[in-house]
Amino acid sequence: ETEILPTINRTLVSYCHRGIAALHGVNETKVCLCPPNYFGARCQRQNQRISLTLQFIWRNLTSTHVIFQAIIMLIDEYGHVTPN
């Protein structure tokens, strides 16, 4: 009984930085399947994602008129504030 073992192409493993490499078409062109957090031809760029979790615990039940204001500014690597 003959067992066929697939071989792993080491150049394909390291081709995509954070994704999975695949061969596409007749010419077997290398393409990268990137996870949601990364993009680019070789998954070399990271998406900018921010998560914010707020939790309010009420200790005093007699005061129900409370107003909150949150100001969130996104600043890029050059120190510029991004527009809303």
PyMOL Python script that loads the backbone (N, CA, C, O; Angstrom):
from pymol import cmd

cmd.read_pdbstr("""\
ATOM      1  N   GLU A   1       0.851  -1.176   0.000  1.00  0.00           N
ATOM      2  CA  GLU A   1       0.000   0.000   0.000  1.00  0.00           C
ATOM      3  C   GLU A   1       0.901   1.245   0.000  1.00  0.00           C
ATOM      4  O   GLU A   1       1.758   1.386   0.872  1.00  0.00           O
ATOM      5  N   THR A   2       0.714   2.131  -0.956  1.00  0.00           N
ATOM      6  CA  THR A   2       1.535   3.331  -1.086  1.00  0.00           C
ATOM      7  C   THR A   2       0.815   4.499  -0.429  1.00  0.00           C
ATOM      8  O   THR A   2      -0.371   4.730  -0.663  1.00  0.00           O
ATOM      9  N   GLU A   3       1.549   5.225   0.391  1.00  0.00           N
ATOM     10  CA  GLU A   3       0.990   6.393   1.067  1.00  0.00           C
ATOM     11  C   GLU A   3       1.619   7.645   0.466  1.00  0.00           C
ATOM     12  O   GLU A   3       2.842   7.754   0.377  1.00  0.00           O
ATOM     13  N   ILE A   4       0.792   8.567   0.065  1.00  0.00           N
ATOM     14  CA  ILE A   4       1.268   9.815  -0.541  1.00  0.00           C
ATOM     15  C   ILE A   4       1.305  10.890   0.540  1.00  0.00           C
ATOM     16  O   ILE A   4       0.280  11.229   1.130  1.00  0.00           O
ATOM     17  N   LEU A   5       2.485  11.415   0.786  1.00  0.00           N
ATOM     18  CA  LEU A   5       2.645  12.474   1.775  1.00  0.00           C
ATOM     19  C   LEU A   5       2.876  13.792   1.051  1.00  0.00           C
ATOM     20  O   LEU A   5       3.780  13.894   0.223  1.00  0.00           O
ATOM     21  N   PRO A   6       2.061  14.811   1.357  1.00  0.00           N
ATOM     22  CA  PRO A   6       2.281  16.107   0.708  1.00  0.00           C
ATOM     23  C   PRO A   6       3.562  16.756   1.228  1.00  0.00           C
ATOM     24  O   PRO A   6       3.911  16.621   2.401  1.00  0.00           O
ATOM     25  N   THR A   7       4.245  17.454   0.347  1.00  0.00           N
ATOM     26  CA  THR A   7       5.452  18.176   0.760  1.00  0.00           C
ATOM     27  C   THR A   7       5.106  19.640   0.971  1.00  0.00           C
ATOM     28  O   THR A   7       4.220  20.190   0.317  1.00  0.00           O
ATOM     29  N   ILE A   8       5.806  20.242   1.875  1.00  0.00           N
ATOM     30  CA  ILE A   8       5.588  21.657   2.191  1.00  0.00           C
ATOM     31  C   ILE A   8       6.692  22.469   1.527  1.00  0.00           C
ATOM     32  O   ILE A   8       7.877  22.243   1.773  1.00  0.00           O
ATOM     33  N   ASN A   9       6.298  23.403   0.697  1.00  0.00           N
ATOM     34  CA  ASN A   9       7.238  24.293   0.036  1.00  0.00           C
ATOM     35  C   ASN A   9       7.634  25.393   1.022  1.00  0.00           C
ATOM     36  O   ASN A   9       6.806  26.232   1.376  1.00  0.00           O
ATOM     37  N   ARG A  10       8.873  25.396   1.462  1.00  0.00           N
ATOM     38  CA  ARG A  10       9.315  26.336   2.495  1.00  0.00           C
ATOM     39  C   ARG A  10       9.278  27.793   2.018  1.00  0.00           C
ATOM     40  O   ARG A  10       9.100  28.704   2.827  1.00  0.00           O
ATOM     41  N   THR A  11       9.446  28.013   0.715  1.00  0.00           N
ATOM     42  CA  THR A  11       9.369  29.394   0.227  1.00  0.00           C
ATOM     43  C   THR A  11       7.946  29.922   0.315  1.00  0.00           C
ATOM     44  O   THR A  11       7.745  31.120   0.519  1.00  0.00           O
ATOM     45  N   LEU A  12       6.952  29.049   0.165  1.00  0.00           N
ATOM     46  CA  LEU A  12       5.565  29.497   0.311  1.00  0.00           C
ATOM     47  C   LEU A  12       5.212  29.784   1.763  1.00  0.00           C
ATOM     48  O   LEU A  12       4.416  30.680   2.042  1.00  0.00           O
ATOM     49  N   VAL A  13       5.789  29.043   2.675  1.00  0.00           N
ATOM     50  CA  VAL A  13       5.488  29.249   4.094  1.00  0.00           C
ATOM     51  C   VAL A  13       5.921  30.639   4.532  1.00  0.00           C
ATOM     52  O   VAL A  13       5.196  31.302   5.273  1.00  0.00           O
ATOM     53  N   SER A  14       7.085  31.091   4.092  1.00  0.00           N
ATOM     54  CA  SER A  14       7.595  32.387   4.529  1.00  0.00           C
ATOM     55  C   SER A  14       7.223  33.532   3.582  1.00  0.00           C
ATOM     56  O   SER A  14       7.607  34.674   3.836  1.00  0.00           O
ATOM     57  N   TYR A  15       6.497  33.265   2.513  1.00  0.00           N
ATOM     58  CA  TYR A  15       6.178  34.301   1.524  1.00  0.00           C
ATOM     59  C   TYR A  15       5.229  35.356   2.089  1.00  0.00           C
ATOM     60  O   TYR A  15       5.466  36.553   1.924  1.00  0.00           O
ATOM     61  N   CYS A  16       4.177  34.930   2.743  1.00  0.00           N
ATOM     62  CA  CYS A  16       3.202  35.855   3.333  1.00  0.00           C
ATOM     63  C   CYS A  16       3.560  36.066   4.798  1.00  0.00           C
ATOM     64  O   CYS A  16       3.704  35.107   5.556  1.00  0.00           O
ATOM     65  N   HIS A  17       3.701  37.316   5.184  1.00  0.00           N
ATOM     66  CA  HIS A  17       4.142  37.630   6.539  1.00  0.00           C
ATOM     67  C   HIS A  17       3.173  37.105   7.592  1.00  0.00           C
ATOM     68  O   HIS A  17       3.589  36.423   8.530  1.00  0.00           O
ATOM     69  N   ARG A  18       1.901  37.412   7.449  1.00  0.00           N
ATOM     70  CA  ARG A  18       0.910  37.016   8.454  1.00  0.00           C
ATOM     71  C   ARG A  18      -0.221  36.183   7.872  1.00  0.00           C
ATOM     72  O   ARG A  18      -1.181  35.866   8.574  1.00  0.00           O
ATOM     73  N   GLY A  19      -0.119  35.825   6.600  1.00  0.00           N
ATOM     74  CA  GLY A  19      -1.214  35.122   5.941  1.00  0.00           C
ATOM     75  C   GLY A  19      -0.817  33.749   5.452  1.00  0.00           C
ATOM     76  O   GLY A  19       0.222  33.203   5.825  1.00  0.00           O
ATOM     77  N   ILE A  20      -1.667  33.211   4.613  1.00  0.00           N
ATOM     78  CA  ILE A  20      -1.451  31.884   4.039  1.00  0.00           C
ATOM     79  C   ILE A  20      -1.193  32.058   2.548  1.00  0.00           C
ATOM     80  O   ILE A  20      -1.968  32.710   1.848  1.00  0.00           O
ATOM     81  N   ALA A  21      -0.114  31.477   2.072  1.00  0.00           N
ATOM     82  CA  ALA A  21       0.241  31.569   0.656  1.00  0.00           C
ATOM     83  C   ALA A  21      -0.514  30.506  -0.130  1.00  0.00           C
ATOM     84  O   ALA A  21      -0.718  29.388   0.343  1.00  0.00           O
ATOM     85  N   ALA A  22      -0.925  30.879  -1.345  1.00  0.00           N
ATOM     86  CA  ALA A  22      -1.608  29.939  -2.237  1.00  0.00           C
ATOM     87  C   ALA A  22      -1.095  30.170  -3.649  1.00  0.00           C
ATOM     88  O   ALA A  22      -0.650  31.267  -3.986  1.00  0.00           O
ATOM     89  N   LEU A  23      -1.160  29.142  -4.462  1.00  0.00           N
ATOM     90  CA  LEU A  23      -0.780  29.254  -5.860  1.00  0.00           C
ATOM     91  C   LEU A  23      -2.048  29.403  -6.689  1.00  0.00           C
ATOM     92  O   LEU A  23      -2.982  28.614  -6.544  1.00  0.00           O
ATOM     93  N   HIS A  24      -2.087  30.416  -7.563  1.00  0.00           N
ATOM     94  CA  HIS A  24      -3.297  30.769  -8.291  1.00  0.00           C
ATOM     95  C   HIS A  24      -3.079  30.620  -9.789  1.00  0.00           C
ATOM     96  O   HIS A  24      -2.063  31.066 -10.323  1.00  0.00           O
ATOM     97  N   GLY A  25      -4.022  30.001 -10.454  1.00  0.00           N
ATOM     98  CA  GLY A  25      -4.035  29.944 -11.908  1.00  0.00           C
ATOM     99  C   GLY A  25      -3.070  28.942 -12.512  1.00  0.00           C
ATOM    100  O   GLY A  25      -2.401  28.179 -11.814  1.00  0.00           O
ATOM    101  N   VAL A  26      -3.024  28.975 -13.848  1.00  0.00           N
ATOM    102  CA  VAL A  26      -2.184  28.051 -14.601  1.00  0.00           C
ATOM    103  C   VAL A  26      -0.705  28.331 -14.342  1.00  0.00           C
ATOM    104  O   VAL A  26       0.104  27.406 -14.266  1.00  0.00           O
ATOM    105  N   ASN A  27      -0.358  29.610 -14.205  1.00  0.00           N
ATOM    106  CA  ASN A  27       1.037  29.991 -13.960  1.00  0.00           C
ATOM    107  C   ASN A  27       1.463  29.791 -12.517  1.00  0.00           C
ATOM    108  O   ASN A  27       2.630  29.982 -12.175  1.00  0.00           O
ATOM    109  N   GLU A  28       0.516  29.406 -11.669  1.00  0.00           N
ATOM    110  CA  GLU A  28       0.751  29.216 -10.237  1.00  0.00           C
ATOM    111  C   GLU A  28       1.397  30.448  -9.608  1.00  0.00           C
ATOM    112  O   GLU A  28       2.444  30.367  -8.965  1.00  0.00           O
ATOM    113  N   THR A  29       0.747  31.581  -9.813  1.00  0.00           N
ATOM    114  CA  THR A  29       1.194  32.834  -9.225  1.00  0.00           C
ATOM    115  C   THR A  29       0.951  32.788  -7.721  1.00  0.00           C
ATOM    116  O   THR A  29      -0.100  32.327  -7.274  1.00  0.00           O
ATOM    117  N   LYS A  30       1.913  33.263  -6.942  1.00  0.00           N
ATOM    118  CA  LYS A  30       1.776  33.284  -5.486  1.00  0.00           C
ATOM    119  C   LYS A  30       0.822  34.408  -5.086  1.00  0.00           C
ATOM    120  O   LYS A  30       0.996  35.554  -5.500  1.00  0.00           O
ATOM    121  N   VAL A  31      -0.167  34.081  -4.295  1.00  0.00           N
ATOM    122  CA  VAL A  31      -1.073  35.069  -3.717  1.00  0.00           C
ATOM    123  C   VAL A  31      -1.179  34.794  -2.227  1.00  0.00           C
ATOM    124  O   VAL A  31      -0.972  33.668  -1.775  1.00  0.00           O
ATOM    125  N   CYS A  32      -1.503  35.832  -1.470  1.00  0.00           N
ATOM    126  CA  CYS A  32      -1.613  35.695  -0.016  1.00  0.00           C
ATOM    127  C   CYS A  32      -3.064  35.864   0.417  1.00  0.00           C
ATOM    128  O   CYS A  32      -3.768  36.766  -0.035  1.00  0.00           O
ATOM    129  N   LEU A  33      -3.478  34.993   1.282  1.00  0.00           N
ATOM    130  CA  LEU A  33      -4.791  35.096   1.916  1.00  0.00           C
ATOM    131  C   LEU A  33      -4.555  35.685   3.297  1.00  0.00           C
ATOM    132  O   LEU A  33      -4.061  35.008   4.200  1.00  0.00           O
ATOM    133  N   CYS A  34      -4.913  36.951   3.450  1.00  0.00           N
ATOM    134  CA  CYS A  34      -4.602  37.679   4.681  1.00  0.00           C
ATOM    135  C   CYS A  34      -5.733  37.561   5.698  1.00  0.00           C
ATOM    136  O   CYS A  34      -6.902  37.513   5.316  1.00  0.00           O
ATOM    137  N   PRO A  35      -5.398  37.512   6.992  1.00  0.00           N
ATOM    138  CA  PRO A  35      -6.422  37.567   8.027  1.00  0.00           C
ATOM    139  C   PRO A  35      -7.009  38.980   8.095  1.00  0.00           C
ATOM    140  O   PRO A  35      -6.430  39.903   7.521  1.00  0.00           O
ATOM    141  N   PRO A  36      -8.130  39.173   8.773  1.00  0.00           N
ATOM    142  CA  PRO A  36      -8.776  40.493   8.799  1.00  0.00           C
ATOM    143  C   PRO A  36      -7.897  41.620   9.339  1.00  0.00           C
ATOM    144  O   PRO A  36      -8.094  42.773   8.956  1.00  0.00           O
ATOM    145  N   ASN A  37      -6.947  41.330  10.203  1.00  0.00           N
ATOM    146  CA  ASN A  37      -6.122  42.379  10.799  1.00  0.00           C
ATOM    147  C   ASN A  37      -4.987  42.848   9.911  1.00  0.00           C
ATOM    148  O   ASN A  37      -4.311  43.823  10.241  1.00  0.00           O
ATOM    149  N   TYR A  38      -4.759  42.171   8.781  1.00  0.00           N
ATOM    150  CA  TYR A  38      -3.630  42.512   7.923  1.00  0.00           C
ATOM    151  C   TYR A  38      -4.082  42.664   6.478  1.00  0.00           C
ATOM    152  O   TYR A  38      -5.098  42.099   6.073  1.00  0.00           O
ATOM    153  N   PHE A  39      -3.316  43.437   5.696  1.00  0.00           N
ATOM    154  CA  PHE A  39      -3.614  43.620   4.286  1.00  0.00           C
ATOM    155  C   PHE A  39      -2.313  43.882   3.542  1.00  0.00           C
ATOM    156  O   PHE A  39      -1.250  43.970   4.156  1.00  0.00           O
ATOM    157  N   GLY A  40      -2.392  44.005   2.242  1.00  0.00           N
ATOM    158  CA  GLY A  40      -1.216  44.216   1.407  1.00  0.00           C
ATOM    159  C   GLY A  40      -0.955  42.978   0.567  1.00  0.00           C
ATOM    160  O   GLY A  40      -1.535  41.920   0.809  1.00  0.00           O
ATOM    161  N   ALA A  41      -0.085  43.113  -0.417  1.00  0.00           N
ATOM    162  CA  ALA A  41       0.205  42.004  -1.319  1.00  0.00           C
ATOM    163  C   ALA A  41       0.745  40.783  -0.576  1.00  0.00           C
ATOM    164  O   ALA A  41       0.506  39.647  -0.987  1.00  0.00           O
ATOM    165  N   ARG A  42       1.470  41.018   0.513  1.00  0.00           N
ATOM    166  CA  ARG A  42       2.056  39.911   1.281  1.00  0.00           C
ATOM    167  C   ARG A  42       1.660  39.987   2.753  1.00  0.00           C
ATOM    168  O   ARG A  42       2.389  39.510   3.623  1.00  0.00           O
ATOM    169  N   CYS A  43       0.502  40.589   3.028  1.00  0.00           N
ATOM    170  CA  CYS A  43      -0.027  40.725   4.400  1.00  0.00           C
ATOM    171  C   CYS A  43       0.972  41.449   5.299  1.00  0.00           C
ATOM    172  O   CYS A  43       1.115  41.111   6.474  1.00  0.00           O
ATOM    173  N   GLN A  44       1.660  42.444   4.744  1.00  0.00           N
ATOM    174  CA  GLN A  44       2.713  43.120   5.484  1.00  0.00           C
ATOM    175  C   GLN A  44       2.222  44.345   6.236  1.00  0.00           C
ATOM    176  O   GLN A  44       2.958  44.898   7.053  1.00  0.00           O
ATOM    177  N   ARG A  45       1.009  44.776   5.980  1.00  0.00           N
ATOM    178  CA  ARG A  45       0.478  45.977   6.641  1.00  0.00           C
ATOM    179  C   ARG A  45      -0.620  45.588   7.621  1.00  0.00           C
ATOM    180  O   ARG A  45      -1.428  44.697   7.362  1.00  0.00           O
ATOM    181  N   GLN A  46      -0.624  46.280   8.747  1.00  0.00           N
ATOM    182  CA  GLN A  46      -1.612  45.972   9.777  1.00  0.00           C
ATOM    183  C   GLN A  46      -2.714  47.019   9.770  1.00  0.00           C
ATOM    184  O   GLN A  46      -2.449  48.220   9.716  1.00  0.00           O
ATOM    185  N   ASN A  47      -3.963  46.544   9.825  1.00  0.00           N
ATOM    186  CA  ASN A  47      -5.095  47.450   9.938  1.00  0.00           C
ATOM    187  C   ASN A  47      -5.073  48.114  11.304  1.00  0.00           C
ATOM    188  O   ASN A  47      -4.682  47.509  12.303  1.00  0.00           O
ATOM    189  N   GLN A  48      -5.494  49.350  11.328  1.00  0.00           N
ATOM    190  CA  GLN A  48      -5.561  50.080  12.584  1.00  0.00           C
ATOM    191  C   GLN A  48      -6.914  49.829  13.221  1.00  0.00           C
ATOM    192  O   GLN A  48      -7.940  50.279  12.711  1.00  0.00           O
ATOM    193  N   ARG A  49      -6.918  49.129  14.311  1.00  0.00           N
ATOM    194  CA  ARG A  49      -8.161  48.829  15.020  1.00  0.00           C
ATOM    195  C   ARG A  49      -8.018  49.258  16.460  1.00  0.00           C
ATOM    196  O   ARG A  49      -6.968  49.095  17.083  1.00  0.00           O
ATOM    197  N   ILE A  50      -9.088  49.803  16.967  1.00  0.00           N
ATOM    198  CA  ILE A  50      -9.113  50.238  18.359  1.00  0.00           C
ATOM    199  C   ILE A  50     -10.361  49.659  19.003  1.00  0.00           C
ATOM    200  O   ILE A  50     -11.455  49.728  18.443  1.00  0.00           O
ATOM    201  N   SER A  51     -10.185  49.095  20.168  1.00  0.00           N
ATOM    202  CA  SER A  51     -11.323  48.590  20.940  1.00  0.00           C
ATOM    203  C   SER A  51     -11.418  49.400  22.221  1.00  0.00           C
ATOM    204  O   SER A  51     -10.412  49.686  22.871  1.00  0.00           O
ATOM    205  N   LEU A  52     -12.617  49.756  22.563  1.00  0.00           N
ATOM    206  CA  LEU A  52     -12.863  50.540  23.763  1.00  0.00           C
ATOM    207  C   LEU A  52     -14.011  49.907  24.517  1.00  0.00           C
ATOM    208  O   LEU A  52     -15.085  49.684  23.957  1.00  0.00           O
ATOM    209  N   THR A  53     -13.790  49.621  25.774  1.00  0.00           N
ATOM    210  CA  THR A  53     -14.828  49.042  26.612  1.00  0.00           C
ATOM    211  C   THR A  53     -15.024  49.950  27.821  1.00  0.00           C
ATOM    212  O   THR A  53     -14.079  50.260  28.547  1.00  0.00           O
ATOM    213  N   LEU A  54     -16.249  50.361  28.017  1.00  0.00           N
ATOM    214  CA  LEU A  54     -16.594  51.192  29.175  1.00  0.00           C
ATOM    215  C   LEU A  54     -17.572  50.432  30.054  1.00  0.00           C
ATOM    216  O   LEU A  54     -18.487  49.773  29.561  1.00  0.00           O
ATOM    217  N   GLN A  55     -17.369  50.531  31.359  1.00  0.00           N
ATOM    218  CA  GLN A  55     -18.289  49.895  32.296  1.00  0.00           C
ATOM    219  C   GLN A  55     -18.618  50.919  33.371  1.00  0.00           C
ATOM    220  O   GLN A  55     -17.725  51.499  33.988  1.00  0.00           O
ATOM    221  N   PHE A  56     -19.900  51.132  33.585  1.00  0.00           N
ATOM    222  CA  PHE A  56     -20.370  52.061  34.603  1.00  0.00           C
ATOM    223  C   PHE A  56     -21.065  51.263  35.696  1.00  0.00           C
ATOM    224  O   PHE A  56     -21.985  50.490  35.429  1.00  0.00           O
ATOM    225  N   ILE A  57     -20.618  51.457  36.913  1.00  0.00           N
ATOM    226  CA  ILE A  57     -21.231  50.783  38.056  1.00  0.00           C
ATOM    227  C   ILE A  57     -21.868  51.867  38.920  1.00  0.00           C
ATOM    228  O   ILE A  57     -21.185  52.763  39.415  1.00  0.00           O
ATOM    229  N   TRP A  58     -23.181  51.773  39.093  1.00  0.00           N
ATOM    230  CA  TRP A  58     -23.911  52.770  39.862  1.00  0.00           C
ATOM    231  C   TRP A  58     -23.865  52.394  41.342  1.00  0.00           C
ATOM    232  O   TRP A  58     -24.317  51.317  41.729  1.00  0.00           O
ATOM    233  N   ARG A  59     -23.316  53.286  42.164  1.00  0.00           N
ATOM    234  CA  ARG A  59     -23.239  53.068  43.610  1.00  0.00           C
ATOM    235  C   ARG A  59     -24.353  53.809  44.348  1.00  0.00           C
ATOM    236  O   ARG A  59     -24.803  53.369  45.406  1.00  0.00           O
ATOM    237  N   ASN A  60     -24.790  54.926  43.791  1.00  0.00           N
ATOM    238  CA  ASN A  60     -25.789  55.760  44.445  1.00  0.00           C
ATOM    239  C   ASN A  60     -27.046  55.749  43.585  1.00  0.00           C
ATOM    240  O   ASN A  60     -27.029  56.273  42.472  1.00  0.00           O
ATOM    241  N   LEU A  61     -28.105  55.180  44.064  1.00  0.00           N
ATOM    242  CA  LEU A  61     -29.331  55.080  43.284  1.00  0.00           C
ATOM    243  C   LEU A  61     -30.224  56.305  43.420  1.00  0.00           C
ATOM    244  O   LEU A  61     -31.214  56.412  42.696  1.00  0.00           O
ATOM    245  N   THR A  62     -29.912  57.237  44.324  1.00  0.00           N
ATOM    246  CA  THR A  62     -30.771  58.412  44.508  1.00  0.00           C
ATOM    247  C   THR A  62     -30.564  59.445  43.404  1.00  0.00           C
ATOM    248  O   THR A  62     -31.497  60.176  43.073  1.00  0.00           O
ATOM    249  N   SER A  63     -29.390  59.523  42.837  1.00  0.00           N
ATOM    250  CA  SER A  63     -29.114  60.478  41.766  1.00  0.00           C
ATOM    251  C   SER A  63     -29.178  59.748  40.432  1.00  0.00           C
ATOM    252  O   SER A  63     -28.291  58.959  40.104  1.00  0.00           O
ATOM    253  N   THR A  64     -30.232  60.014  39.666  1.00  0.00           N
ATOM    254  CA  THR A  64     -30.400  59.339  38.385  1.00  0.00           C
ATOM    255  C   THR A  64     -30.103  60.247  37.206  1.00  0.00           C
ATOM    256  O   THR A  64     -30.124  59.782  36.066  1.00  0.00           O
ATOM    257  N   HIS A  65     -29.824  61.533  37.435  1.00  0.00           N
ATOM    258  CA  HIS A  65     -29.552  62.466  36.341  1.00  0.00           C
ATOM    259  C   HIS A  65     -28.043  62.678  36.220  1.00  0.00           C
ATOM    260  O   HIS A  65     -27.486  63.618  36.787  1.00  0.00           O
ATOM    261  N   VAL A  66     -27.419  61.821  35.499  1.00  0.00           N
ATOM    262  CA  VAL A  66     -25.979  61.899  35.295  1.00  0.00           C
ATOM    263  C   VAL A  66     -25.731  61.982  33.791  1.00  0.00           C
ATOM    264  O   VAL A  66     -26.309  61.223  33.014  1.00  0.00           O
ATOM    265  N   ILE A  67     -24.866  62.910  33.391  1.00  0.00           N
ATOM    266  CA  ILE A  67     -24.551  63.090  31.980  1.00  0.00           C
ATOM    267  C   ILE A  67     -23.066  62.793  31.791  1.00  0.00           C
ATOM    268  O   ILE A  67     -22.216  63.284  32.535  1.00  0.00           O
ATOM    269  N   PHE A  68     -22.778  61.983  30.785  1.00  0.00           N
ATOM    270  CA  PHE A  68     -21.401  61.659  30.449  1.00  0.00           C
ATOM    271  C   PHE A  68     -21.081  62.229  29.078  1.00  0.00           C
ATOM    272  O   PHE A  68     -21.927  62.245  28.183  1.00  0.00           O
ATOM    273  N   GLN A  69     -19.863  62.690  28.928  1.00  0.00           N
ATOM    274  CA  GLN A  69     -19.384  63.143  27.632  1.00  0.00           C
ATOM    275  C   GLN A  69     -18.025  62.496  27.396  1.00  0.00           C
ATOM    276  O   GLN A  69     -17.134  62.568  28.242  1.00  0.00           O
ATOM    277  N   ALA A  70     -17.882  61.873  26.252  1.00  0.00           N
ATOM    278  CA  ALA A  70     -16.615  61.229  25.913  1.00  0.00           C
ATOM    279  C   ALA A  70     -16.049  61.880  24.661  1.00  0.00           C
ATOM    280  O   ALA A  70     -16.757  62.075  23.673  1.00  0.00           O
ATOM    281  N   ILE A  71     -14.787  62.207  24.712  1.00  0.00           N
ATOM    282  CA  ILE A  71     -14.092  62.777  23.565  1.00  0.00           C
ATOM    283  C   ILE A  71     -13.001  61.787  23.170  1.00  0.00           C
ATOM    284  O   ILE A  71     -12.133  61.448  23.973  1.00  0.00           O
ATOM    285  N   ILE A  72     -13.060  61.337  21.937  1.00  0.00           N
ATOM    286  CA  ILE A  72     -12.087  60.369  21.442  1.00  0.00           C
ATOM    287  C   ILE A  72     -11.370  60.990  20.247  1.00  0.00           C
ATOM    288  O   ILE A  72     -12.006  61.424  19.286  1.00  0.00           O
ATOM    289  N   MET A  73     -10.045  61.028  20.317  1.00  0.00           N
ATOM    290  CA  MET A  73      -9.249  61.553  19.214  1.00  0.00           C
ATOM    291  C   MET A  73      -8.323  60.447  18.725  1.00  0.00           C
ATOM    292  O   MET A  73      -7.676  59.771  19.524  1.00  0.00           O
ATOM    293  N   LEU A  74      -8.266  60.268  17.433  1.00  0.00           N
ATOM    294  CA  LEU A  74      -7.352  59.312  16.840  1.00  0.00           C
ATOM    295  C   LEU A  74      -6.167  60.078  16.274  1.00  0.00           C
ATOM    296  O   LEU A  74      -6.333  60.989  15.463  1.00  0.00           O
ATOM    297  N   ILE A  75      -4.979  59.704  16.705  1.00  0.00           N
ATOM    298  CA  ILE A  75      -3.762  60.399  16.298  1.00  0.00           C
ATOM    299  C   ILE A  75      -2.883  59.405  15.549  1.00  0.00           C
ATOM    300  O   ILE A  75      -2.597  58.318  16.051  1.00  0.00           O
ATOM    301  N   ASP A  76      -2.452  59.785  14.339  1.00  0.00           N
ATOM    302  CA  ASP A  76      -1.617  58.872  13.545  1.00  0.00           C
ATOM    303  C   ASP A  76      -0.158  58.958  13.979  1.00  0.00           C
ATOM    304  O   ASP A  76       0.183  59.682  14.915  1.00  0.00           O
ATOM    305  N   GLU A  77       0.708  58.202  13.280  1.00  0.00           N
ATOM    306  CA  GLU A  77       2.121  58.129  13.678  1.00  0.00           C
ATOM    307  C   GLU A  77       2.867  59.431  13.472  1.00  0.00           C
ATOM    308  O   GLU A  77       3.974  59.595  13.985  1.00  0.00           O
ATOM    309  N   TYR A  78       2.277  60.372  12.722  1.00  0.00           N
ATOM    310  CA  TYR A  78       2.910  61.668  12.497  1.00  0.00           C
ATOM    311  C   TYR A  78       2.401  62.737  13.463  1.00  0.00           C
ATOM    312  O   TYR A  78       2.830  63.888  13.385  1.00  0.00           O
ATOM    313  N   GLY A  79       1.500  62.379  14.364  1.00  0.00           N
ATOM    314  CA  GLY A  79       0.963  63.323  15.323  1.00  0.00           C
ATOM    315  C   GLY A  79      -0.235  64.112  14.831  1.00  0.00           C
ATOM    316  O   GLY A  79      -0.675  65.049  15.497  1.00  0.00           O
ATOM    317  N   HIS A  80      -0.773  63.744  13.662  1.00  0.00           N
ATOM    318  CA  HIS A  80      -1.938  64.423  13.121  1.00  0.00           C
ATOM    319  C   HIS A  80      -3.215  63.791  13.687  1.00  0.00           C
ATOM    320  O   HIS A  80      -3.330  62.570  13.793  1.00  0.00           O
ATOM    321  N   VAL A  81      -4.159  64.648  14.044  1.00  0.00           N
ATOM    322  CA  VAL A  81      -5.459  64.172  14.518  1.00  0.00           C
ATOM    323  C   VAL A  81      -6.300  63.846  13.301  1.00  0.00           C
ATOM    324  O   VAL A  81      -6.442  64.671  12.398  1.00  0.00           O
ATOM    325  N   THR A  82      -6.865  62.632  13.272  1.00  0.00           N
ATOM    326  CA  THR A  82      -7.690  62.235  12.122  1.00  0.00           C
ATOM    327  C   THR A  82      -9.053  62.890  12.228  1.00  0.00           C
ATOM    328  O   THR A  82      -9.584  63.048  13.328  1.00  0.00           O
ATOM    329  N   PRO A  83      -9.630  63.275  11.082  1.00  0.00           N
ATOM    330  CA  PRO A  83     -10.959  63.903  11.106  1.00  0.00           C
ATOM    331  C   PRO A  83     -12.041  62.877  11.451  1.00  0.00           C
ATOM    332  O   PRO A  83     -11.851  61.669  11.306  1.00  0.00           O
ATOM    333  N   ASN A  84     -13.162  63.389  11.904  1.00  0.00           N
ATOM    334  CA  ASN A  84     -14.282  62.503  12.273  1.00  0.00           C
ATOM    335  C   ASN A  84     -14.912  61.892  11.062  1.00  0.00           C
ATOM    336  O   ASN A  84     -15.865  61.123  11.184  1.00  0.00           O
TER     337      ASN A  84
END
""", "prot")
cmd.dss("prot")
cmd.show_as("cartoon", "prot")
cmd.util.cbc("prot")
cmd.orient("prot")
